[in-house]
Amino acid sequence: MHLTLPNPVRSVTIPANTLLFRAEGLRVGVVRNGKAELVPLTIGRDYGATVEATSGLQSTGSVILDPADSLITGTPVRVNAQLTGETAS
């Protein structure tokens, strides 16, 4: 007997307060080169305070917490070193 198993789903769990509900679909703001970029997102499981992102994000990088509804791609952002655990230089 041969069974075909599904490919493992690579997912990232993020806080629910990072989500942006837009007319073009669900988005999340990520920081790239000191600027915001809105990335399309697919949700797998909803755990309430957190959600499982099954596509659109990688396990590395910074997402924007509590983004303003007016956030657009290209907006300059500053990463808070205290929240990321990085040391400021």
N, C-alpha and C positions, 0 to 999 in steps of 0.2 A: 504494500500500500504506500502511495506517495501522497503527501499533503503539501499543498502550497500555502505557505504562511505569508501573511501580509508583511510588507516592508515596515520596519519600525518607523514610527512617526517621530521626527525630530521636533521637539517643541520647547518653548521657553515659557515660564510662568512669570507674569508681570502683574503689578497692581492694577486693579480695575480703574483707578483714578488717572490712568495714563491714556485712556481711550477717548478718541474724538469721533463723534457721530456726524458724518458729513453727507451731503446729497449724493456724492459719488461713491459712498460706502464708508466702512469703518476704517479709521486711520489711527496711527500712533506717531507722535513726534519723537524723532531720534536726533542726537547731536552728531553732526559730521563736520569736521573742520571749523568748529566754533559757530556753526549755523544750524538752525532747525531744518529738518527735512521730514515731510509728512510721508509716511510709508503705508501702503495698503496692508491690511491685516486680516487673517482668517483665524477665528476663534474655534478652539476645540471644546474644551470643558470650561464651564463657568463655576468657580468655587465661591462666589460671593465677593469677597474682598480682593481676590486675585482671579485671573483668567489664564487659560492655556492658549498661547499663540502657536498655531500649527504651521503657519507660513507668514513670511513678511519680515521676520526678525531673526537675528543670529544671537548666539549666547554671549557674544562680546558686544560692547557698545553701551551707550547711555540713552535711556528713554527719559522723556520729559514728564515729570510728575505734575499733576493738576494744570495741564496746559490751558491757556486762555482760548475761548471759542474763536477769537480773531487770529490765532496763530497761523502763519503761512510759511511755506518753504522759503528759506533764505533769511528768516529773521535771526539776527545775531543772538546768541545765548551764551551764558556763563555757567560753567559746571561748578556746583558746590562741592568742594573737596571733602567736606565733612560727611556728606551723604554717600559719596562714592568710595570712601576709605582711602583715597589717594592723598598724597602729600602735596601741598601747594608749593609752587616754586616762584 
